């Protein structure tokens, strides 16, 4: 549980830096955890599976960036 929160915070922080979004620890955790689910679903639909910490981190960051991008399109026109 603690490891998932730490990974979520790291994923959210990296995605925020890549997408130019600032936020606090709680926002990073939420974006990271949701982004990890999104990334896993997208990669699984394409036929790719992440094994290992680095692969899961990469999939989570891609999913979090996608989550931020969709959020921008929905709420910022």
PDB file of N, CA, C and O in Angstrom, chain B, residues numbered from 101:
ATOM      1  N   UNK B 101       0.824  -1.198   0.000  1.00  0.00           N
ATOM      2  CA  UNK B 101       0.000   0.000   0.000  1.00  0.00           C
ATOM      3  C   UNK B 101       0.867   1.261   0.000  1.00  0.00           C
ATOM      4  O   UNK B 101       0.642   2.170  -0.799  1.00  0.00           O
ATOM      5  N   UNK B 102       1.844   1.315   0.881  1.00  0.00           N
ATOM      6  CA  UNK B 102       2.734   2.470   0.944  1.00  0.00           C
ATOM      7  C   UNK B 102       3.534   2.568  -0.350  1.00  0.00           C
ATOM      8  O   UNK B 102       3.747   3.663  -0.870  1.00  0.00           O
ATOM      9  N   UNK B 103       3.975   1.431  -0.867  1.00  0.00           N
ATOM     10  CA  UNK B 103       4.735   1.419  -2.116  1.00  0.00           C
ATOM     11  C   UNK B 103       3.915   1.952  -3.280  1.00  0.00           C
ATOM     12  O   UNK B 103       4.446   2.662  -4.134  1.00  0.00           O
ATOM     13  N   UNK B 104       2.627   1.622  -3.327  1.00  0.00           N
ATOM     14  CA  UNK B 104       1.765   2.119  -4.396  1.00  0.00           C
ATOM     15  C   UNK B 104       1.589   3.630  -4.297  1.00  0.00           C
ATOM     16  O   UNK B 104       1.541   4.315  -5.318  1.00  0.00           O
ATOM     17  N   UNK B 105       1.495   4.150  -3.086  1.00  0.00           N
ATOM     18  CA  UNK B 105       1.370   5.599  -2.909  1.00  0.00           C
ATOM     19  C   UNK B 105       2.651   6.318  -3.310  1.00  0.00           C
ATOM     20  O   UNK B 105       2.608   7.382  -3.926  1.00  0.00           O
ATOM     21  N   UNK B 106       3.785   5.731  -2.959  1.00  0.00           N
ATOM     22  CA  UNK B 106       5.070   6.328  -3.336  1.00  0.00           C
ATOM     23  C   UNK B 106       5.234   6.295  -4.853  1.00  0.00           C
ATOM     24  O   UNK B 106       5.656   7.280  -5.459  1.00  0.00           O
ATOM     25  N   UNK B 107       4.899   5.166  -5.459  1.00  0.00           N
ATOM     26  CA  UNK B 107       4.980   5.054  -6.919  1.00  0.00           C
ATOM     27  C   UNK B 107       4.011   6.022  -7.582  1.00  0.00           C
ATOM     28  O   UNK B 107       4.355   6.653  -8.581  1.00  0.00           O
ATOM     29  N   UNK B 108       2.800   6.147  -7.038  1.00  0.00           N
ATOM     30  CA  UNK B 108       1.824   7.089  -7.579  1.00  0.00           C
ATOM     31  C   UNK B 108       2.316   8.523  -7.500  1.00  0.00           C
ATOM     32  O   UNK B 108       2.149   9.295  -8.444  1.00  0.00           O
ATOM     33  N   UNK B 109       2.928   8.883  -6.367  1.00  0.00           N
ATOM     34  CA  UNK B 109       3.462  10.238  -6.215  1.00  0.00           C
ATOM     35  C   UNK B 109       4.577  10.494  -7.216  1.00  0.00           C
ATOM     36  O   UNK B 109       4.644  11.572  -7.807  1.00  0.00           O
ATOM     37  N   UNK B 110       5.443   9.525  -7.409  1.00  0.00           N
ATOM     38  CA  UNK B 110       6.545   9.668  -8.354  1.00  0.00           C
ATOM     39  C   UNK B 110       6.025   9.768  -9.791  1.00  0.00           C
ATOM     40  O   UNK B 110       6.476  10.619 -10.558  1.00  0.00           O
ATOM     41  N   UNK B 111       5.098   8.919 -10.144  1.00  0.00           N
ATOM     42  CA  UNK B 111       4.509   8.941 -11.488  1.00  0.00           C
ATOM     43  C   UNK B 111       3.802  10.275 -11.730  1.00  0.00           C
ATOM     44  O   UNK B 111       3.976  10.890 -12.782  1.00  0.00           O
ATOM     45  N   UNK B 112       3.013  10.716 -10.767  1.00  0.00           N
ATOM     46  CA  UNK B 112       2.309  11.996 -10.897  1.00  0.00           C
ATOM     47  C   UNK B 112       3.255  13.168 -11.009  1.00  0.00           C
ATOM     48  O   UNK B 112       3.010  14.094 -11.782  1.00  0.00           O
ATOM     49  N   UNK B 113       4.339  13.142 -10.243  1.00  0.00           N
ATOM     50  CA  UNK B 113       5.324  14.226 -10.286  1.00  0.00           C
ATOM     51  C   UNK B 113       6.019  14.280 -11.653  1.00  0.00           C
ATOM     52  O   UNK B 113       6.169  15.356 -12.232  1.00  0.00           O
ATOM     53  N   UNK B 114       6.442  13.114 -12.166  1.00  0.00           N
ATOM     54  CA  UNK B 114       7.108  13.067 -13.472  1.00  0.00           C
ATOM     55  C   UNK B 114       6.159  13.526 -14.568  1.00  0.00           C
ATOM     56  O   UNK B 114       6.538  14.318 -15.430  1.00  0.00           O
ATOM     57  N   UNK B 115       4.926  13.031 -14.537  1.00  0.00           N
ATOM     58  CA  UNK B 115       3.948  13.427 -15.557  1.00  0.00           C
ATOM     59  C   UNK B 115       3.654  14.919 -15.471  1.00  0.00           C
ATOM     60  O   UNK B 115       3.508  15.582 -16.499  1.00  0.00           O
ATOM     61  N   UNK B 116       3.566  15.449 -14.266  1.00  0.00           N
ATOM     62  CA  UNK B 116       3.332  16.874 -14.093  1.00  0.00           C
ATOM     63  C   UNK B 116       4.460  17.705 -14.672  1.00  0.00           C
ATOM     64  O   UNK B 116       4.213  18.736 -15.299  1.00  0.00           O
ATOM     65  N   UNK B 117       5.691  17.273 -14.472  1.00  0.00           N
ATOM     66  CA  UNK B 117       6.843  17.978 -15.044  1.00  0.00           C
ATOM     67  C   UNK B 117       6.822  17.906 -16.567  1.00  0.00           C
ATOM     68  O   UNK B 117       7.093  18.903 -17.237  1.00  0.00           O
ATOM     69  N   UNK B 118       6.507  16.752 -17.111  1.00  0.00           N
ATOM     70  CA  UNK B 118       6.468  16.590 -18.566  1.00  0.00           C
ATOM     71  C   UNK B 118       5.350  17.409 -19.214  1.00  0.00           C
ATOM     72  O   UNK B 118       5.512  17.938 -20.314  1.00  0.00           O
ATOM     73  N   UNK B 119       4.213  17.505 -18.516  1.00  0.00           N
ATOM     74  CA  UNK B 119       3.056  18.195 -19.075  1.00  0.00           C
ATOM     75  C   UNK B 119       2.960  19.659 -18.643  1.00  0.00           C
ATOM     76  O   UNK B 119       2.042  20.365 -19.062  1.00  0.00           O
ATOM     77  N   UNK B 120       3.887  20.120 -17.818  1.00  0.00           N
ATOM     78  CA  UNK B 120       3.884  21.509 -17.387  1.00  0.00           C
ATOM     79  C   UNK B 120       2.784  21.849 -16.406  1.00  0.00           C
ATOM     80  O   UNK B 120       2.211  22.937 -16.462  1.00  0.00           O
ATOM     81  N   UNK B 121       2.483  20.919 -15.500  1.00  0.00           N
ATOM     82  CA  UNK B 121       1.424  21.105 -14.511  1.00  0.00           C
ATOM     83  C   UNK B 121       2.056  21.117 -13.125  1.00  0.00           C
ATOM     84  O   UNK B 121       2.866  20.251 -12.795  1.00  0.00           O
ATOM     85  N   UNK B 122       1.684  22.098 -12.322  1.00  0.00           N
ATOM     86  CA  UNK B 122       2.170  22.153 -10.948  1.00  0.00           C
ATOM     87  C   UNK B 122       1.097  21.613 -10.011  1.00  0.00           C
ATOM     88  O   UNK B 122      -0.097  21.754 -10.276  1.00  0.00           O
ATOM     89  N   UNK B 123       1.524  21.000  -8.929  1.00  0.00           N
ATOM     90  CA  UNK B 123       0.568  20.487  -7.963  1.00  0.00           C
ATOM     91  C   UNK B 123       1.273  19.962  -6.733  1.00  0.00           C
ATOM     92  O   UNK B 123       2.496  19.826  -6.705  1.00  0.00           O
ATOM     93  N   UNK B 124       0.495  19.674  -5.734  1.00  0.00           N
ATOM     94  CA  UNK B 124       1.033  19.177  -4.480  1.00  0.00           C
ATOM     95  C   UNK B 124       1.111  17.668  -4.444  1.00  0.00           C
ATOM     96  O   UNK B 124       0.839  16.985  -5.432  1.00  0.00           O
ATOM     97  N   UNK B 125       1.483  17.173  -3.299  1.00  0.00           N
ATOM     98  CA  UNK B 125       1.683  15.732  -3.110  1.00  0.00           C
ATOM     99  C   UNK B 125       0.400  14.946  -3.350  1.00  0.00           C
ATOM    100  O   UNK B 125       0.424  13.914  -4.020  1.00  0.00           O
ATOM    101  N   UNK B 126      -0.714  15.420  -2.813  1.00  0.00           N
ATOM    102  CA  UNK B 126      -1.980  14.698  -2.973  1.00  0.00           C
ATOM    103  C   UNK B 126      -2.398  14.634  -4.440  1.00  0.00           C
ATOM    104  O   UNK B 126      -2.845  13.591  -4.916  1.00  0.00           O
ATOM    105  N   UNK B 127      -2.253  15.747  -5.152  1.00  0.00           N
ATOM    106  CA  UNK B 127      -2.580  15.754  -6.580  1.00  0.00           C
ATOM    107  C   UNK B 127      -1.684  14.797  -7.345  1.00  0.00           C
ATOM    108  O   UNK B 127      -2.150  14.076  -8.226  1.00  0.00           O
ATOM    109  N   UNK B 128      -0.394  14.787  -7.011  1.00  0.00           N
ATOM    110  CA  UNK B 128       0.533  13.874  -7.684  1.00  0.00           C
ATOM    111  C   UNK B 128       0.148  12.421  -7.444  1.00  0.00           C
ATOM    112  O   UNK B 128       0.202  11.602  -8.362  1.00  0.00           O
ATOM    113  N   UNK B 129      -0.240  12.099  -6.213  1.00  0.00           N
ATOM    114  CA  UNK B 129      -0.632  10.725  -5.898  1.00  0.00           C
ATOM    115  C   UNK B 129      -1.880  10.335  -6.690  1.00  0.00           C
ATOM    116  O   UNK B 129      -1.931   9.256  -7.280  1.00  0.00           O
ATOM    117  N   UNK B 130      -2.884  11.211  -6.703  1.00  0.00           N
ATOM    118  CA  UNK B 130      -4.131  10.904  -7.410  1.00  0.00           C
ATOM    119  C   UNK B 130      -3.884  10.752  -8.910  1.00  0.00           C
ATOM    120  O   UNK B 130      -4.344   9.790  -9.524  1.00  0.00           O
ATOM    121  N   UNK B 131      -3.157  11.705  -9.495  1.00  0.00           N
ATOM    122  CA  UNK B 131      -2.863  11.636 -10.927  1.00  0.00           C
ATOM    123  C   UNK B 131      -2.028  10.395 -11.237  1.00  0.00           C
ATOM    124  O   UNK B 131      -2.255   9.730 -12.248  1.00  0.00           O
ATOM    125  N   UNK B 132      -1.066  10.082 -10.374  1.00  0.00           N
ATOM    126  CA  UNK B 132      -0.214   8.917 -10.594  1.00  0.00           C
ATOM    127  C   UNK B 132      -0.962   7.607 -10.522  1.00  0.00           C
ATOM    128  O   UNK B 132      -0.750   6.724 -11.353  1.00  0.00           O
ATOM    129  N   UNK B 133      -1.839   7.466  -9.535  1.00  0.00           N
ATOM    130  CA  UNK B 133      -2.593   6.215  -9.390  1.00  0.00           C
ATOM    131  C   UNK B 133      -3.588   6.057 -10.532  1.00  0.00           C
ATOM    132  O   UNK B 133      -3.680   4.982 -11.126  1.00  0.00           O
ATOM    133  N   UNK B 134      -4.338   7.117 -10.847  1.00  0.00           N
ATOM    134  CA  UNK B 134      -5.283   7.040 -11.965  1.00  0.00           C
ATOM    135  C   UNK B 134      -4.533   6.836 -13.279  1.00  0.00           C
ATOM    136  O   UNK B 134      -4.954   6.052 -14.130  1.00  0.00           O
ATOM    137  N   UNK B 135      -3.421   7.548 -13.436  1.00  0.00           N
ATOM    138  CA  UNK B 135      -2.616   7.399 -14.649  1.00  0.00           C
ATOM    139  C   UNK B 135      -2.071   5.994 -14.817  1.00  0.00           C
ATOM    140  O   UNK B 135      -1.976   5.493 -15.937  1.00  0.00           O
ATOM    141  N   UNK B 136      -1.714   5.360 -13.721  1.00  0.00           N
ATOM    142  CA  UNK B 136      -1.229   3.980 -13.801  1.00  0.00           C
ATOM    143  C   UNK B 136      -2.319   3.032 -14.287  1.00  0.00           C
ATOM    144  O   UNK B 136      -2.054   2.125 -15.076  1.00  0.00           O
ATOM    145  N   UNK B 137      -3.551   3.243 -13.814  1.00  0.00           N
ATOM    146  CA  UNK B 137      -4.666   2.432 -14.300  1.00  0.00           C
ATOM    147  C   UNK B 137      -4.920   2.693 -15.779  1.00  0.00           C
ATOM    148  O   UNK B 137      -5.126   1.757 -16.552  1.00  0.00           O
ATOM    149  N   UNK B 138      -4.905   3.963 -16.172  1.00  0.00           N
ATOM    150  CA  UNK B 138      -5.125   4.318 -17.582  1.00  0.00           C
ATOM    151  C   UNK B 138      -4.029   3.723 -18.453  1.00  0.00           C
ATOM    152  O   UNK B 138      -4.315   3.113 -19.484  1.00  0.00           O
ATOM    153  N   UNK B 139      -2.776   3.896 -18.045  1.00  0.00           N
ATOM    154  CA  UNK B 139      -1.663   3.371 -18.820  1.00  0.00           C
ATOM    155  C   UNK B 139      -1.708   1.863 -18.956  1.00  0.00           C
ATOM    156  O   UNK B 139      -1.460   1.323 -20.034  1.00  0.00           O
ATOM    157  N   UNK B 140      -2.025   1.181 -17.861  1.00  0.00           N
ATOM    158  CA  UNK B 140      -2.127  -0.284 -17.913  1.00  0.00           C
ATOM    159  C   UNK B 140      -3.218  -0.721 -18.873  1.00  0.00           C
ATOM    160  O   UNK B 140      -3.030  -1.661 -19.645  1.00  0.00           O
ATOM    161  N   UNK B 141      -4.364  -0.041 -18.830  1.00  0.00           N
ATOM    162  CA  UNK B 141      -5.472  -0.408 -19.714  1.00  0.00           C
ATOM    163  C   UNK B 141      -5.117  -0.161 -21.174  1.00  0.00           C
ATOM    164  O   UNK B 141      -5.407  -0.995 -22.032  1.00  0.00           O
ATOM    165  N   UNK B 142      -4.493   0.977 -21.464  1.00  0.00           N
ATOM    166  CA  UNK B 142      -4.138   1.307 -22.847  1.00  0.00           C
ATOM    167  C   UNK B 142      -3.097   0.328 -23.373  1.00  0.00           C
ATOM    168  O   UNK B 142      -3.244  -0.218 -24.467  1.00  0.00           O
ATOM    169  N   UNK B 143      -2.045   0.111 -22.590  1.00  0.00           N
ATOM    170  CA  UNK B 143      -0.992  -0.801 -23.043  1.00  0.00           C
ATOM    171  C   UNK B 143      -1.509  -2.229 -23.168  1.00  0.00           C
ATOM    172  O   UNK B 143      -1.121  -2.944 -24.092  1.00  0.00           O
ATOM    173  N   UNK B 144      -2.381  -2.658 -22.253  1.00  0.00           N
ATOM    174  CA  UNK B 144      -2.948  -4.004 -22.323  1.00  0.00           C
ATOM    175  C   UNK B 144      -3.810  -4.149 -23.566  1.00  0.00           C
ATOM    176  O   UNK B 144      -3.804  -5.206 -24.198  1.00  0.00           O
ATOM    177  N   UNK B 145      -4.559  -3.095 -23.934  1.00  0.00           N
ATOM    178  CA  UNK B 145      -5.409  -3.140 -25.132  1.00  0.00           C
ATOM    179  C   UNK B 145      -4.575  -3.275 -26.401  1.00  0.00           C
ATOM    180  O   UNK B 145      -5.025  -3.859 -27.387  1.00  0.00           O
ATOM    181  N   UNK B 146      -3.363  -2.736 -26.375  1.00  0.00           N
ATOM    182  CA  UNK B 146      -2.479  -2.812 -27.533  1.00  0.00           C
ATOM    183  C   UNK B 146      -1.701  -4.132 -27.547  1.00  0.00           C
ATOM    184  O   UNK B 146      -1.165  -4.529 -28.581  1.00  0.00           O
ATOM    185  N   UNK B 147      -1.643  -4.802 -26.407  1.00  0.00           N
ATOM    186  CA  UNK B 147      -0.956  -6.079 -26.337  1.00  0.00           C
ATOM    187  C   UNK B 147       0.378  -6.046 -25.623  1.00  0.00           C
ATOM    188  O   UNK B 147       1.121  -7.027 -25.660  1.00  0.00           O
ATOM    189  N   UNK B 148       0.695  -4.945 -24.978  1.00  0.00           N
ATOM    190  CA  UNK B 148       1.945  -4.828 -24.218  1.00  0.00           C
ATOM    191  C   UNK B 148       1.658  -4.991 -22.731  1.00  0.00           C
ATOM    192  O   UNK B 148       0.641  -4.515 -22.227  1.00  0.00           O
ATOM    193  N   UNK B 149       2.553  -5.658 -22.048  1.00  0.00           N
ATOM    194  CA  UNK B 149       2.423  -5.878 -20.608  1.00  0.00           C
ATOM    195  C   UNK B 149       3.707  -5.438 -19.933  1.00  0.00           C
ATOM    196  O   UNK B 149       4.802  -5.732 -20.412  1.00  0.00           O
ATOM    197  N   UNK B 150       3.570  -4.731 -18.815  1.00  0.00           N
ATOM    198  CA  UNK B 150       4.724  -4.207 -18.095  1.00  0.00           C
ATOM    199  C   UNK B 150       5.133  -5.201 -17.010  1.00  0.00           C
ATOM    200  O   UNK B 150       4.310  -5.633 -16.203  1.00  0.00           O
ATOM    201  N   UNK B 151       6.414  -5.555 -17.004  1.00  0.00           N
ATOM    202  CA  UNK B 151       6.972  -6.418 -15.968  1.00  0.00           C
ATOM    203  C   UNK B 151       8.159  -5.692 -15.353  1.00  0.00           C
ATOM    204  O   UNK B 151       9.093  -5.313 -16.060  1.00  0.00           O
ATOM    205  N   UNK B 152       8.127  -5.503 -14.068  1.00  0.00           N
ATOM    206  CA  UNK B 152       9.225  -4.832 -13.383  1.00  0.00           C
ATOM    207  C   UNK B 152       8.889  -3.403 -12.997  1.00  0.00           C
ATOM    208  O   UNK B 152       7.938  -2.806 -13.503  1.00  0.00           O
ATOM    209  N   UNK B 153       9.680  -2.878 -12.102  1.00  0.00           N
ATOM    210  CA  UNK B 153       9.434  -1.551 -11.561  1.00  0.00           C
ATOM    211  C   UNK B 153       9.577  -0.464 -12.612  1.00  0.00           C
ATOM    212  O   UNK B 153       8.714   0.407 -12.722  1.00  0.00           O
ATOM    213  N   UNK B 154      10.658  -0.502 -13.387  1.00  0.00           N
ATOM    214  CA  UNK B 154      10.875   0.542 -14.389  1.00  0.00           C
ATOM    215  C   UNK B 154       9.788   0.526 -15.452  1.00  0.00           C
ATOM    216  O   UNK B 154       9.312   1.586 -15.859  1.00  0.00           O
ATOM    217  N   UNK B 155       9.388  -0.648 -15.906  1.00  0.00           N
ATOM    218  CA  UNK B 155       8.337  -0.754 -16.923  1.00  0.00           C
ATOM    219  C   UNK B 155       7.012  -0.235 -16.381  1.00  0.00           C
ATOM    220  O   UNK B 155       6.281   0.456 -17.090  1.00  0.00           O
ATOM    221  N   UNK B 156       6.696  -0.562 -15.132  1.00  0.00           N
ATOM    222  CA  UNK B 156       5.468  -0.060 -14.521  1.00  0.00           C
ATOM    223  C   UNK B 156       5.520   1.454 -14.350  1.00  0.00           C
ATOM    224  O   UNK B 156       4.505   2.131 -14.515  1.00  0.00           O
ATOM    225  N   UNK B 157       6.683   1.985 -14.022  1.00  0.00           N
ATOM    226  CA  UNK B 157       6.853   3.428 -13.902  1.00  0.00           C
ATOM    227  C   UNK B 157       6.610   4.096 -15.252  1.00  0.00           C
ATOM    228  O   UNK B 157       5.905   5.101 -15.333  1.00  0.00           O
ATOM    229  N   UNK B 158       7.185   3.544 -16.296  1.00  0.00           N
ATOM    230  CA  UNK B 158       7.020   4.097 -17.643  1.00  0.00           C
ATOM    231  C   UNK B 158       5.561   4.048 -18.099  1.00  0.00           C
ATOM    232  O   UNK B 158       5.047   5.027 -18.642  1.00  0.00           O
ATOM    233  N   UNK B 159       4.904   2.931 -17.883  1.00  0.00           N
ATOM    234  CA  UNK B 159       3.492   2.798 -18.250  1.00  0.00           C
ATOM    235  C   UNK B 159       2.643   3.780 -17.451  1.00  0.00           C
ATOM    236  O   UNK B 159       1.722   4.389 -17.996  1.00  0.00           O
ATOM    237  N   UNK B 160       2.943   3.936 -16.171  1.00  0.00           N
ATOM    238  CA  UNK B 160       2.205   4.880 -15.341  1.00  0.00           C
ATOM    239  C   UNK B 160       2.384   6.319 -15.792  1.00  0.00           C
ATOM    240  O   UNK B 160       1.421   7.085 -15.813  1.00  0.00           O
ATOM    241  N   UNK B 161       3.605   6.695 -16.154  1.00  0.00           N
ATOM    242  CA  UNK B 161       3.866   8.064 -16.616  1.00  0.00           C
ATOM    243  C   UNK B 161       3.131   8.325 -17.933  1.00  0.00           C
ATOM    244  O   UNK B 161       2.531   9.387 -18.102  1.00  0.00           O
ATOM    245  N   UNK B 162       3.169   7.390 -18.848  1.00  0.00           N
ATOM    246  CA  UNK B 162       2.444   7.557 -20.115  1.00  0.00           C
ATOM    247  C   UNK B 162       0.943   7.684 -19.846  1.00  0.00           C
ATOM    248  O   UNK B 162       0.281   8.545 -20.425  1.00  0.00           O
ATOM    249  N   UNK B 163       0.413   6.840 -18.981  1.00  0.00           N
ATOM    250  CA  UNK B 163      -1.010   6.911 -18.638  1.00  0.00           C
ATOM    251  C   UNK B 163      -1.375   8.210 -17.941  1.00  0.00           C
ATOM    252  O   UNK B 163      -2.431   8.783 -18.210  1.00  0.00           O
ATOM    253  N   UNK B 164      -0.507   8.683 -17.041  1.00  0.00           N
ATOM    254  CA  UNK B 164      -0.776   9.938 -16.338  1.00  0.00           C
ATOM    255  C   UNK B 164      -0.728  11.117 -17.297  1.00  0.00           C
ATOM    256  O   UNK B 164      -1.536  12.038 -17.181  1.00  0.00           O
ATOM    257  N   UNK B 165       0.199  11.105 -18.235  1.00  0.00           N
ATOM    258  CA  UNK B 165       0.253  12.170 -19.247  1.00  0.00           C
ATOM    259  C   UNK B 165      -1.010  12.146 -20.105  1.00  0.00           C
ATOM    260  O   UNK B 165      -1.563  13.198 -20.426  1.00  0.00           O
ATOM    261  N   UNK B 166      -1.459  10.969 -20.470  1.00  0.00           N
ATOM    262  CA  UNK B 166      -2.698  10.840 -21.232  1.00  0.00           C
ATOM    263  C   UNK B 166      -3.883  11.342 -20.414  1.00  0.00           C
ATOM    264  O   UNK B 166      -4.757  12.024 -20.949  1.00  0.00           O
ATOM    265  N   UNK B 167      -3.924  11.013 -19.132  1.00  0.00           N
ATOM    266  CA  UNK B 167      -4.984  11.465 -18.233  1.00  0.00           C
ATOM    267  C   UNK B 167      -4.996  12.992 -18.124  1.00  0.00           C
ATOM    268  O   UNK B 167      -6.062  13.605 -18.171  1.00  0.00           O
ATOM    269  N   UNK B 168      -3.825  13.607 -17.980  1.00  0.00           N
ATOM    270  CA  UNK B 168      -3.732  15.068 -17.905  1.00  0.00           C
ATOM    271  C   UNK B 168      -4.173  15.694 -19.224  1.00  0.00           C
ATOM    272  O   UNK B 168      -4.901  16.687 -19.226  1.00  0.00           O
ATOM    273  N   UNK B 169      -3.739  15.120 -20.344  1.00  0.00           N
ATOM    274  CA  UNK B 169      -4.104  15.642 -21.656  1.00  0.00           C
ATOM    275  C   UNK B 169      -5.619  15.606 -21.875  1.00  0.00           C
ATOM    276  O   UNK B 169      -6.209  16.581 -22.341  1.00  0.00           O
ATOM    277  N   UNK B 170      -6.243  14.472 -21.535  1.00  0.00           N
ATOM    278  CA  UNK B 170      -7.700  14.349 -21.691  1.00  0.00           C
ATOM    279  C   UNK B 170      -8.403  15.345 -20.764  1.00  0.00           C
ATOM    280  O   UNK B 170      -9.383  15.975 -21.162  1.00  0.00           O
ATOM    281  N   UNK B 171      -7.913  15.488 -19.546  1.00  0.00           N
ATOM    282  CA  UNK B 171      -8.495  16.460 -18.627  1.00  0.00           C
ATOM    283  C   UNK B 171      -8.418  17.874 -19.159  1.00  0.00           C
ATOM    284  O   UNK B 171      -9.371  18.640 -19.013  1.00  0.00           O
ATOM    285  N   UNK B 172      -7.311  18.234 -19.771  1.00  0.00           N
ATOM    286  CA  UNK B 172      -7.177  19.561 -20.377  1.00  0.00           C
ATOM    287  C   UNK B 172      -8.181  19.740 -21.510  1.00  0.00           C
ATOM    288  O   UNK B 172      -8.820  20.786 -21.616  1.00  0.00           O
ATOM    289  N   UNK B 173      -8.320  18.730 -22.351  1.00  0.00           N
ATOM    290  CA  UNK B 173      -9.240  18.828 -23.481  1.00  0.00           C
ATOM    291  C   UNK B 173     -10.695  18.928 -23.021  1.00  0.00           C
ATOM    292  O   UNK B 173     -11.490  19.644 -23.631  1.00  0.00           O
ATOM    293  N   UNK B 174     -11.041  18.228 -21.967  1.00  0.00           N
ATOM    294  CA  UNK B 174     -12.426  18.242 -21.475  1.00  0.00           C
ATOM    295  C   UNK B 174     -12.768  19.526 -20.737  1.00  0.00           C
ATOM    296  O   UNK B 174     -13.875  20.043 -20.884  1.00  0.00           O
ATOM    297  N   UNK B 175     -11.837  20.051 -19.943  1.00  0.00           N
ATOM    298  CA  UNK B 175     -12.173  21.139 -19.043  1.00  0.00           C
ATOM    299  C   UNK B 175     -11.579  22.488 -19.421  1.00  0.00           C
ATOM    300  O   UNK B 175     -11.929  23.498 -18.810  1.00  0.00           O
ATOM    301  N   UNK B 176     -10.690  22.534 -20.410  1.00  0.00           N
ATOM    302  CA  UNK B 176     -10.089  23.806 -20.803  1.00  0.00           C
ATOM    303  C   UNK B 176     -10.314  24.116 -22.275  1.00  0.00           C
ATOM    304  O   UNK B 176      -9.690  25.020 -22.830  1.00  0.00           O
ATOM    305  N   UNK B 177     -11.190  23.379 -22.889  1.00  0.00           N
ATOM    306  CA  UNK B 177     -11.536  23.646 -24.287  1.00  0.00           C
ATOM    307  C   UNK B 177     -10.468  23.293 -25.178  1.00  0.00           C
ATOM    308  O   UNK B 177     -10.597  23.455 -26.391  1.00  0.00           O
TER     309      UNK B 177
END
